[in-house]
Amino acid sequence: MREIYVFGHKKPDTDSVTASIALSYLKRAMGINAKPMILDRINKETEFVLNYFNVKVPEYLEDVKLQLKDLNYYKNCFIDEGSSINKAYKYMSEHNITGVPIVKNNKKVKGLITSKMIGEELINGNFSNLHTSYDNIVEVLEGEPLLKFDDEINGNIIAASYRSSTFLTTLELKNNTIMIVGDRHNLIEAAVNNRIKLLIIVGNQEIKEEHLTIARQNKVNIIRTHFDTFKSSKLINLAKYARDLLTVDRNISFNENDYYDDFKEKCSKYGYNNYPIVNTKGICLGLIRVTDINKVNKKQVILVDHNDSNQSVEGLNESELLEIVDHHNIGSLTTNMPINFRSMTVGSTNTIIYSMYNENNIQIPKNIAGLMLSGIISDTLKFTSPTTTEYDKYVAKRLSILAELDIESYSKDMFKAGADLKGKTIKEVIEGDLKLYNVDNKKIAISQIITFNSEQIFNKKQEYINEITEMKNNRDLELFILCVTDIIKNGSYIFYDVASENLVCDALELKKIYQGYFLENCLSRKKQLVPLIMNAIR
């Protein structure tokens, strides 16, 4: 069963991370192989939540771009370096391919042999010399191994086609001679007496016992075949090692994790049709053909807590988007096929997922209930955000019972953990919950910091202003706003890049604004800031 990745936006917060875990659990309970993922490091609040409920941090997902492992290449397609040319050719014929990787004993790629290489060998090869294994010769000649003393055979081939007297006076039998002969016993006797390397008896002819005795004494290898002299002479060169046909320029392989686009570009440069595929350890996994690269299995994904491509994983357009569960405004995503899109005007994605559990009659485990409750508390700022609905409060109450938690005391501990800026750089604080938005092809950034003590920001006010201004310029943004939400004071302080004062002032419909301006009752970036900024940009 294929794995489906479930993940939130690029800057994971508690709602998006817990939603991905909760939805993945629900899908698995429904028989769907879903796996929660994250696109970046989790923040301290989310870390507190996961530790509290003893849940592992989801794995990091770098991108969902098409990789070679997503293609329908030939799995486990390779032959051992000791294989014969004959075996390589038959393997290619059986699999309807024109090339096959040759691997060493450790399954690492030695090279790739093609049908073209075999054809060139059969036309231009050295037919008088043979270097291969005894077993390869038996395989090619469909032979019977009568005597075997050497695993490897290296010698010059001669066929007993002359009269015996002519043969014996014309040709010298040596210890590197490979002789093909029928039932010419005088020649067989001469061969075993001269300690030749290999004697091949054709036509299933008999060999005298006395000659076998001499052969054993002189360690002469003997193979018997049912083929005649002509066919044996014709086939024997197919017993050569396939590895001996390899060329340096064809020793090109690709890693299964290589990107599809990079592979296509390099294929155009190399100009070949077949390439070995290896894993990160260099172990051969199979063969990929350029003619088959359009047969792809795109990575399957489900998005939670976002539906905007700017906030999502790299390569999303190369994946198969199956479903979206979100509570934000409709973003920039488009799909080629209809998908399940679950959207509700509630304060948390986990509120929606709670409904999905009920609809599918799936019981929520205690730790999952705790995670979902945490997501709701976080995104609604414990029900103080204007995005909060009565349904959020109802769901939170039900989840608190399942999780056996007191919302009031747990919320304080969770927010306290999240508001701790100790050990973070200013850039890390700003990027902790940063979201990008597209407005008429213009990009804006709004970062939100939740704190119990805004003084820790004001003490470094100018450094924060300098940082967001630099980030705005480096990223070619139209506007960069930092929203410091003080839970105790029930409002947010607004900071902005130095070039955007008039724009921010107009957007917030103020007569005058300054760095660190306090907006009373402003707790929701999504509902109270984003719409105003978007209208001002348009």
Secondary structure, 3 states (H helix, E strand, C coil): CCCEEEECCCCCCHHHHHHHHHHHHHHHHCCCCEEEEECCCCCHHHHHHHHHCCCCCCEECCECCCEHHHECCEECCCEECCCEHHHHHHHHHHHCCCEEEEECCCCEEEEEEEHHHHHHHHHHCCCCEEEEEHHHHHHHCCCEEEECCCCEEEEEEEECCCCHHHHHHHCCCCCCEEEEECCCHHHHHHHHHCCCCEEEECCCCCCCHHHHHHHHHHCCEEEECCCCHHHHHHHHHHHCEHHHHCCHHHCCCEECCCEHHHHHHHHHHHCCCEEEEECCCCEEEEEEEHHHCCCECCCEEEEECCCCHHHCCECHHHCEEEEEEECCCCCCCCCCCCCEEEECCCCCHHHHHHHHHHHCCCCCCHHHHHHHHHHHHHHCCCCCCCCCCHHHHHHHHHHHHHHCCCHHHHHHHHHHHHHCCCCCCHHHHHHCCEEEEEECCEEEEEEEEEECCCHHHHCCHHHHHHHHHHHHHHCCCCEEEEEEEECCCCEEEEEECHHHHHHHHHHCCCCCCCCCEEEECCCCHHHHHHHHHHHHHC
